[in-house]
């Protein structure tokens, strides 16, 4: 049996032992008049059914995260590819996210949303990081960045000496003003240096975790997800 909508053949189905053919349509949104056609055999003449009107609803999309399992040490990150495939003419803007995230683990997409065209495909990169906030690099270690503080000290130590020389060569009233300027400059330097070197992170504990990589249609509200196993070693 073949099933048509207008001049388009939209599917077919074989006859079972009871002479019944089953077909499950997968159509884009719209209204369709479906006709079943039988080509005939040696015992039966060809026949055509009356039209049946149905409303097509997109089946949605599929979501695949590759690889489905990653292993990494604490303070490292891994990159996965998230692929979306339109099913049955479905189209929408898909928002990407992660659920069931353990403490200290973050996920970041190369793009938080992707446009999925009808019968098309789309992809995004997902980085799963075992430090919070996100680090950089395939094996990024979040050590305390003391280089910035040393750099600031290298700048303000000569400036302090220069202010001291100027203070020694000025009168008392001007000397007090220069002292206040020096104190303000050193305070600002201390705050800046502390801000540069005070970056803290939360490292994930070793163990095996399962997170959900999700995709949600912004207009259709169709949701699909895939579980990804994350193994964190010491």
Order of alpha helices (4+ residues) and beta strands (2+ residues): beta-beta-beta-beta-beta-beta-beta-beta-beta-beta-beta-beta-beta-alpha-alpha-beta-beta-beta
